[in-house]
């Protein structure tokens, strides 16, 4: 027997004796599971609620059963399984969406059958935005639904039309409104944990008489960076005394359904919703999904809204 054959037989004997073959099989299986987990994690990262675009996205995965009669049938069955999986994941994602600072869609579905029915219909209206057949017979489908919109939107399922529209409150008496910056400096994207205000205090050049509007503002930007703002469908802006100055009952319901109450972004350069000349204030705190302003800033917001009505048009953006 030559040396090569002798060594091969000795190695085979040792593998059987030590169970190395079983160990190698286990290692291979673990590696395959790790790859599958990584792929699933990557898919999850592309799914979920995106508050910047106000959409919910889910990626479904399907494989054909071994009983498929042909390659064409296998592909069709895998696609159907992927769509069903995407619907299931969308439903779970939507249940976790925050309606307000204390309530999720899932909470409402537990207590209200009407909400459950409307949300189910909303999920069934999801649109396929991409799909792909794998070489291994698998199929992947990505589906998306908008949170807002005039027909079959999530907001209509969870936010009832108020009986009457409430007027915005008057500024708090005895507190002078803040003096905002005369101009908004050019600002690049800031780190999420930064608390540096994205506006400055100006000289008396931008000052208006007490209680009077400066005027010309096209929208409101609330700087909430570093405060842990939790995006919600129905945010409330409060002053430091806890009094609301902006909520969904102050707005036209059809406007909320179409565009929502506020935009969310991590980059102020993307705050287009607030227009070309926004009033920018810094939140002093957060109550769940509700920014809190100093009473002076809250008064300024209310006074300026009286002049140009940017709150009435929901031209509001939260930078988080």
C-alpha positions in Angstrom: 0.0 0.0 0.0 1.5 3.4 -1.0 1.8 6.2 1.5 -1.1 8.3 0.0 -3.6 5.4 0.4 -2.3 4.6 3.9 -2.8 8.3 5.0 -6.2 8.4 3.4 -7.5 5.3 5.3 -6.0 6.6 8.6 -7.8 9.9 8.1 -11.1 8.2 7.3 -10.7 6.0 10.4 -10.0 9.1 12.6 -13.0 10.9 11.2 -15.3 8.0 12.0 -13.7 7.5 15.5 -14.0 11.2 16.6 -17.3 11.9 14.9 -15.6 14.6 12.8 -17.9 13.9 10.0 -20.9 14.8 12.1 -19.1 17.9 13.4 -18.3 19.0 9.9 -21.9 18.5 8.9 -23.1 20.6 11.9 -20.6 23.3 11.0 -21.9 23.5 7.4 -25.5 23.6 8.6 -24.6 26.4 11.0 -22.9 28.4 8.2 -25.9 28.0 6.0 -28.2 29.2 8.8 -25.9 32.2 9.4 -26.1 33.1 5.7 -29.9 32.8 5.8 -30.1 34.9 8.9 -27.9 37.6 7.3 -30.1 37.6 4.2 -33.2 37.9 6.3 -31.7 40.8 8.3 -30.8 42.6 5.1 -34.4 42.1 3.9 -35.7 43.4 7.2 -33.5 46.5 7.0 -35.3 47.4 3.8 -38.7 46.8 5.3 -40.8 48.7 7.8 -42.2 52.2 8.4 -40.4 55.0 6.7 -41.6 58.3 8.2 -39.5 60.4 5.8 -41.7 59.1 2.9 -44.7 58.1 5.0 -44.8 54.6 3.6 -44.8 51.0 5.0 -42.8 48.4 3.1 -42.5 44.7 3.5 -40.5 42.0 1.6 -42.1 38.6 1.2 -40.3 35.4 0.4 -41.8 32.2 -1.1 -40.7 28.8 -2.4 -42.7 26.4 -4.5 -43.9 23.1 -3.0 -42.3 19.8 -4.2 -45.6 18.8 -5.7 -45.5 21.4 -8.5 -46.2 19.8 -11.9 -43.9 22.1 -13.9 -41.4 24.8 -13.7 -44.0 27.4 -14.6 -46.4 26.2 -11.9 -43.6 26.2 -9.4 -42.7 29.8 -10.2 -46.4 30.8 -9.9 -46.8 29.1 -6.6 -43.6 30.6 -5.2 -44.7 34.0 -6.3 -48.1 33.6 -4.6 -46.4 32.4 -1.4 -44.1 35.5 -1.4 -47.1 37.8 -1.8 -49.0 36.1 1.1 -45.8 36.5 3.2 -45.5 40.2 2.2 -49.1 40.8 3.2 -48.5 39.1 6.6 -45.4 41.2 7.2 -47.2 44.4 6.2 -49.9 43.7 8.7 -47.4 43.2 11.5 -45.5 46.4 10.5 -48.7 48.5 10.4 -49.8 47.2 13.8 -46.7 48.8 15.3 -47.2 52.3 13.7 -47.8 55.0 16.4 -51.0 56.9 15.9 -50.2 59.3 18.8 -47.8 59.4 21.7 -49.5 56.5 23.6 -51.5 54.5 21.0 -50.4 52.1 18.2 -52.6 50.8 15.3 -52.4 47.4 17.0 -53.9 48.8 20.2 -56.8 50.3 18.3 -57.5 47.0 16.4 -57.8 45.1 19.7 -60.5 47.4 20.9 -62.3 48.4 17.7 -63.6 46.0 15.1 -64.2 48.8 12.7 -60.6 49.8 12.8 -59.6 46.1 12.2 -61.8 45.9 9.1 -60.5 49.2 7.7 -56.8 48.3 8.3 -57.3 44.8 6.7 -58.8 46.5 3.6 -55.9 48.9 3.6 -53.3 46.1 3.7 -55.0 44.3 0.8 -54.6 47.5 -1.2 -50.8 47.2 -1.1 -48.9 47.7 -4.3 -46.1 45.5 -5.6 -43.0 47.7 -6.2 -40.6 44.9 -7.1 -40.3 41.2 -7.5 -37.6 38.7 -8.4 -37.4 35.0 -9.1 -34.3 33.2 -7.6 -32.2 30.6 -9.4 -33.1 28.2 -6.6 -36.8 28.3 -7.3 -37.5 31.0 -4.6 -39.4 34.2 -5.2 -39.2 37.6 -3.5 -41.9 40.3 -3.6 -41.6 43.8 -2.1 -44.9 45.5 -1.4 -45.6 49.0 -0.1 -48.6 51.1 1.2 -48.8 54.8 1.7 -49.9 56.1 5.2 -51.7 59.1 3.7 -53.8 59.5 0.6 -57.3 60.4 -0.4 -58.4 56.7 -0.9 -57.8 53.7 1.2 -55.1 55.2 3.4 -54.1 54.2 6.9 -55.0 57.6 8.4 -58.6 57.2 7.4 -58.7 53.8 9.2 -57.4 55.1 12.6 -58.2 58.8 12.7 -61.9 59.6 12.7 -63.2 62.9 11.3 -63.8 65.2 14.3 -67.3 66.6 14.8 -66.0 70.2 14.6 -62.7 71.9 13.7 -61.2 73.8 16.7 -59.5 77.2 16.4 -55.9 77.5 17.3 -55.3 78.9 20.8 -54.3 82.4 21.6 -50.7 83.1 22.6 -50.1 82.8 26.4 -50.7 86.1 28.0 -47.8 87.8 29.8 -45.0 86.0 27.9 -43.3 87.9 25.1 -42.8 86.0 21.9 -39.3 84.9 21.0 -37.3 86.8 18.3 -36.3 84.4 15.6 -33.3 84.7 13.3 -33.6 87.2 10.5 -32.3 84.6 8.1 -31.9 80.9 8.2 -28.3 80.0 7.8 -27.3 77.3 5.3 -27.2 74.0 7.3 -25.9 70.6 6.3 -27.2 67.4 7.8 -26.4 67.1 11.6 -25.6 64.0 13.6 -28.7 62.4 15.1 -27.3 63.0 18.6 -26.5 66.6 18.1 -28.4 69.2 20.1 -26.9 72.3 18.6 -29.8 74.5 17.4 -30.1 74.9 13.7 -31.1 78.5 14.1 -29.7 81.5 15.9 -31.1 84.5 17.8 -31.0 87.7 15.7 -30.6 91.3 16.6 -33.4 93.7 16.8 -33.3 93.9 13.1 -35.9 91.1 12.9 -37.9 92.3 15.9 -41.6 93.1 15.5 -43.6 95.2 18.0 -44.8 93.2 21.0 -47.5 90.7 20.0 -47.2 91.5 16.3 -46.1 89.2 13.5 -42.9 89.5 11.6 -44.6 87.9 8.7 -43.6 86.1 5.5 -43.1 82.7 7.0 -44.1 79.8 4.8 -43.9 77.0 7.3 -42.6 75.7 10.6 -39.5 73.6 11.3 -39.1 72.2 14.8 -35.6 71.1 15.6 -35.9 67.9 17.8 -32.5 66.4 17.2 -31.0 64.4 20.1 -34.3 64.5 22.0 -35.5 61.0 21.0 -38.6 62.2 19.0 -40.9 59.2 18.2 -42.7 59.8 14.9 -46.5 59.5 15.1 -49.4 60.0 12.7 -51.1 62.6 15.0 -48.5 64.7 16.7 -49.3 67.6 19.1 -47.0 70.6 19.6 -47.2 71.8 23.2 -45.8 74.8 25.1 -43.8 74.2 28.3 -46.9 74.5 30.4 -48.3 71.4 28.5 -50.9 73.3 26.6 -51.4 72.2 23.0 -50.9 74.7 20.3 -51.2 72.4 17.3 -53.2 69.1 16.9 -55.3 67.3 14.4 -58.5 68.9 15.6 -57.1 72.3 14.5 -56.8 71.2 10.9 -59.0 70.4 8.0 -59.5 66.6 8.1 -59.3 66.2 4.3 -56.0 67.9 4.3 -54.7 65.5 7.0 -55.9 62.5 5.0 -54.1 63.8 1.9 -50.8 64.9 3.3 -50.6 64.1 7.0 -50.0 66.6 9.8 -46.2 66.9 9.6 -43.1 65.7 7.8 -40.2 64.0 9.4 -36.6 64.2 8.3 -33.0 63.9 9.6 -31.8 66.4 7.1 -33.0 70.0 7.2 -32.2 70.4 3.5 -35.0 67.9 2.8 -37.6 69.9 4.8 -39.3 71.1 1.6 -42.8 70.9 3.2 -42.0 74.0 5.3 -41.5 76.1 2.1 -38.7 78.5 1.2 -38.9 80.8 4.3 -39.7 78.6 7.3 -39.8 79.7 11.0 -37.4 77.5 12.8 -37.6 76.8 16.5 -35.8 74.4 18.9 -37.8 72.0 21.0 -36.9 72.1 24.7 -38.2 68.6 25.3 -40.3 65.7 24.1 -43.5 64.1 25.4 -43.5 60.8 23.6 -44.2 61.9 20.0 -45.0 65.4 20.9 -42.4 68.3 20.7 -42.5 70.8 23.6 -41.6 74.4 22.8 -40.7 77.2 25.2 -43.8 79.4 25.8 -42.0 82.3 24.1 -41.4 80.2 21.0 -44.9 78.8 21.1 -46.3 82.3 21.2 -44.1 83.3 18.2 -45.4 80.3 16.2 -49.1 81.2 17.0 -48.5 84.9 16.2 -46.8 84.1 12.9 -49.5 81.5 12.0 -52.1 84.2 12.4 -50.3 86.2 9.7 -49.6 83.5 7.1 -51.5 80.4 8.2 -48.7 77.8 7.8 -50.2 75.7 10.6 -53.5 75.7 8.8 -51.9 74.1 5.8 -49.9 71.7 7.9 -46.6 73.0 6.5 -44.8 71.6 9.5 -41.5 69.5 9.6 -39.8 67.9 12.5 -36.1 67.4 12.3 -35.0 64.4 14.4 
